[in-house]
Amino acid sequence: MKNTVKRVFALVACLVILSSTLVSVLPVHAAGTYTYSMEGDSLPSPDAYTPIEVVDSPKIKGLETALSSPTDIETDSDNNIYIADPGNNRIVVMSEYYQLHFTISEFVNSEGVNDSLKNPRGVFIWEGNKPTTDEALDPDGDGFYSAKYIYVADTDNARIVVFDEEGNYVRHLEQPESEVFEEDELYRPIALAVDVSERIYVVSSTTYQGIIALSSEGEFAGYIGAQKVTYSVLQLIWRRFQTAEQLAQQEQNVSTEYNNIAIDDDGFVYVTTNSIDEGSLADAIQNSDKNYAPVKKLNTAGTDIMRRNGFFIPAGEINFRGVTYDDSATGPSSIVDVAIGPENTWSIVDQKRSKIFTYDDDGELLFAFGDKGSQLGNLRNIAGLVYLNDKLLVLDGETASFTVYGRTEYGDLLIAAIQHNNQRLYSLAEEDWKAILQRNNNFDAAYIGLGQAYFLQGNWEEAMSYFKYAYATERYSDAFGEVRKEWVEKYILIIPVVVIVFCVLITMLFKYAGKVNSKAAVSGKKKTYWEELMYAFHVIFHPFDGFWDMKHEKRGSLRAAFTILAVAAAVFAWQAIGQSFIFNPRGGYASIIGQLAGMLLPLLLWVTSNWCLTTLFDGEGSFKDIFVACCYSLTPIILIVPIATLLTHVVTLSESGFVTLLLNVCWVWLFLLIFFGTMVTHDYSLGKNIITVLGTVLVMCVIMFVAVLFSGLMIKMASFISNIITEIQFRVQ
């Protein structure tokens, strides 16, 4: 029996060892590809890129000394690959098949002195046409020749060094000089980009004023894209008493330096930073605040022109407060690089989680993938990334290698859809987006793309339906505006009639209420329920006389007050479900019971607080008088909110200010009625009433504090009693 048990244990141990060996040998892909919903939940997506191979130093043919802590990777139009290798003080240049062309390390500078790179952390390849009069360089005779230069950020030598396409030294640019550029400021170029006119943009790791812009000759042209600094009211007051040195130090502490840069074919500069305070960045993600954006798109003037039309600003991970694959990765993403992809797409790197997030030109998240690890497709510490045709090369600084990702069929469909849309081939784009939705029906960007295709074809109603699927309120509003334009042209004669009829009905209602109130005022009889309700129209337009007669002439009643309260709650409930998609995209609503409770509780709190306070300060109104006056003051809600709700089905998002203005009028009217109702009910002067209203608000705060304190105490007492009962039951058992 003992031998049998031993054999079983031995067999199990062998199987465990064998399975672990197979797991380590077989290539396992990284964590799945996903996007985000409007609520910030991750949605699985087909892979747009899949790992093909890992290229380390032994795979680079002809490379004798292994890479050491590489920091940047670039490519050129000939598919050559360039790696900044600061651990070996060199730039490594290879073909797309990983055949070493040459390395750049030592050279003879313009002064004829032997020179060398020292900790070069960035590299950029400039390709363009340069003017020439040399016929040998210009066989076409158009006065230009094609040139290619390798720009190197020679970090520890505090300079930019330029080489030709064969690695020969051309020139170098020392630290720029300018009155704006402080004398004691440390210049450490770590990344750079050059536009078509050879204007140079430099990222210095110690510069917080923004990107350093240099002319083609290396002259200082200024700072661009400085991170916007925002201050609270208290900070603005305090800054008036600070010295110039203190203000400069504060700017340095608040502003953030950039860490990487890229440039697209149109000359727009993309910059990234991971120096933003995590709390500020988290708030910016939740509130779509671009002031604390970790990636920006700058024009030549340094203005951020990035479109951020997605559910969240492009900032990497959104659900960073939840459980992650790596327990050590908490908080917002740490963005360290950006790469320009095909068709104005672009990708950023979250170094904290070793993930890559790809966006389109509108800032919509297309897909995200990656994870930390040693398996194929996982990386330890992403240092940079670059596109190479339909491949994506991701550099790992810790393993001194780069992973090659190939674009999948799904990825090809995405690029084709964006390309057709950019080329205004909307029928082809429509087919592409439909094919994408067949593979990924959770992809909101596909619904937006399909809606955009229909929109550009003039199919507004179909576009609205797809924009609605993706909660794209702005685009939905644009399509609705076109539908409304057609509707107005069709029914141009009916609209004035509807407006006139509406105005006539409102006028007739007010005249009828006026007749009822005039008749009731002189009848001398007991007021009917209907007369008590109609009296609300007199109160809202004549608050002083209205509230006085309500109290002394018994023109109002408790039953009418409860009716007005219930109708106001019903109006709010209908507003929640009756607003158009533009104003309520999530479809949120509350029941009439919930709305009634939401109105009754604050109302009772106000009435109770006011009654408690005015009892001590010679107030003449009873609890009932205050309650009835407040309920009658709710009448503007019944009159205005339904109109505002109907108006949401007529206006576009850009015209939503009209609805907001109407609701603001309602709330101001309501506040004034409550204010004057309180003053007349208690027979206070204006000054005393102001003090009473402020005191009522203070008493409300005290009551809420006591209620919270009492409820917390009761919960603890209930928990204590429950624990005692549980302990007694445990002892008895």
Secondary structure, DSSP 8 states (H G I E B T S, - for coil): -HHHHHHHHHHHHHHHHHHHHHHHHS----S--EEE-TTS-EEE---SEEEEEEE-GGGSBT--S---S--EEEE-TT--EEEEEGGGTEEEEE-TT-BEEEEE-EEE-TTS-EEE--SEEEEEEEEEEEE---TTT-TT-SSEEEEEEEEEEEGGGTEEEEEETTS-EEEEE-----SSS-TT----EEEEEE-TT--EEEEETT--S-EEEE-TT--EEEEE--------HHHHHHHTTS-HHHHHHHHHHHS----EEEE-TTS-EEEE-S-S-HHHHHHHHHHT-GGG-SEEEE-TT--B-----SSS-S-S-S-TTS--SSTT--SS--EEEEEE-GGG-EEEEETTTTEEEEE-TT--EEEEEE-BSSSTT-BSSEEEEEEETTEEEEEETTTTEEEEEEE-HHHHHHHHHHHHHHTT-HHHHHHHHHHHHHH-TT-HHHHHHHHHHHHHTT-HHHHHHHHHHTT-HHHHHHHHHHHHHHHHHHSTTHHHHHHHHHHHHHHHHHHHHHHHHHHHHHH-S---HHHHHHHHHHHHH-HHHHHHHHHHS----HHHHHHHHHHHHHHHHHHHHHS-TTT-TT-----HHHHHHHHHHHHHHHHHHHHHHHHHTT----HHHHHHHHHHTTHHHHHHHHHHHHHTTTS-GGGHHHHHHHHHHHHHHHHHHHHHHHHHHHT--HHHHHHHHHHHHHHHHHHHHHHHHHHHHHHHHHHHHHHHHHHHHHHH-
